[in-house]
Amino acid sequence: MLSVVISVSYISAAATVDPTKPFGQGAALSNDSKVTNKLILQSIIHGDGIHTAVINGKIIKPNEYIGQYRLVAINDASVVLRSDDERLKLYVFKQSIIK
């Protein structure tokens, strides 16, 4: 009985880890976790005329909003967001890695 409980908890923990996430990144936030105001660019997808970004687990396209920010540009390794009074540039990887 004990081994079944351990196996179940292992599977549960493994299900919250994104295997495509770059090394050194924390686990994805679950719906019941505390939500922070920090925006994290998780992925950029370039398709046939369709460009999308995944920010905090939400898939958005240019001119769509995440919170108060509108996605204005999707580049190869970054996106640009704008609010009424602020401009943000988010990178897929830490800037110190990009040279």
C-alpha positions in Angstrom: 0.0 0.0 0.0 2.8 2.4 0.8 4.4 1.9 -2.6 1.2 2.8 -4.4 1.0 6.1 -2.5 4.6 7.0 -3.3 4.0 6.2 -7.0 0.9 8.3 -7.2 2.6 11.3 -5.6 5.5 10.9 -8.0 3.2 10.9 -11.0 1.3 13.9 -9.6 4.6 15.9 -9.2 5.9 14.8 -12.6 2.7 16.1 -14.3 3.4 19.7 -13.2 6.8 19.8 -14.9 7.0 21.0 -18.5 9.6 18.9 -20.3 10.1 21.6 -23.0 11.0 24.3 -20.5 14.6 25.5 -20.7 17.0 24.2 -18.1 17.2 26.2 -14.9 13.5 27.4 -15.0 11.1 26.6 -12.2 8.0 24.5 -12.6 4.9 26.0 -14.2 2.4 27.7 -11.9 -0.7 25.6 -11.3 -4.2 27.2 -11.1 -4.3 26.9 -7.4 -0.8 28.5 -6.8 -0.4 32.1 -5.8 -0.5 34.3 -8.9 2.3 36.9 -9.2 2.4 40.0 -11.3 5.6 38.8 -13.1 5.2 38.1 -16.8 7.2 35.2 -18.1 7.7 34.5 -21.8 7.7 30.7 -22.1 7.6 30.1 -25.8 7.5 31.8 -29.2 5.9 30.0 -32.1 6.4 31.1 -35.7 4.0 29.5 -38.2 2.8 30.2 -41.7 1.9 33.8 -41.2 0.7 33.1 -37.7 3.0 34.1 -34.8 2.0 33.4 -31.2 3.6 33.7 -27.8 3.0 31.8 -24.6 3.2 34.1 -21.6 2.4 32.7 -18.1 0.8 29.7 -19.8 -1.6 31.8 -22.0 -1.3 31.7 -25.7 -1.6 35.1 -27.3 -1.3 36.7 -30.7 -0.3 40.2 -31.7 -2.8 42.9 -30.6 -4.2 40.6 -27.9 -4.0 41.4 -24.2 -2.5 39.8 -21.2 -3.6 41.8 -18.2 -3.1 45.5 -18.9 -0.5 44.8 -21.6 -1.1 44.5 -25.4 1.3 42.3 -27.4 2.7 44.5 -30.1 5.6 42.5 -31.6 6.9 39.0 -31.7 10.6 38.6 -32.5 12.8 35.5 -32.7 13.8 35.4 -29.0 11.6 38.2 -27.5 8.2 39.9 -27.5 7.2 43.5 -26.9 4.3 44.4 -24.7 2.8 47.9 -24.2 0.4 49.3 -21.6 -0.8 52.9 -21.4 2.3 54.0 -19.6 4.9 51.2 -20.0 6.8 49.2 -22.6 8.1 45.8 -21.7 10.4 43.5 -23.7 10.4 39.8 -22.5 13.0 37.3 -23.6 12.6 33.5 -23.9 16.1 33.1 -22.3 17.8 35.3 -19.7 19.6 38.2 -21.4 22.9 37.1 -19.9 22.8 34.0 -22.0 22.2 35.8 -25.3 25.5 37.3 -26.6 
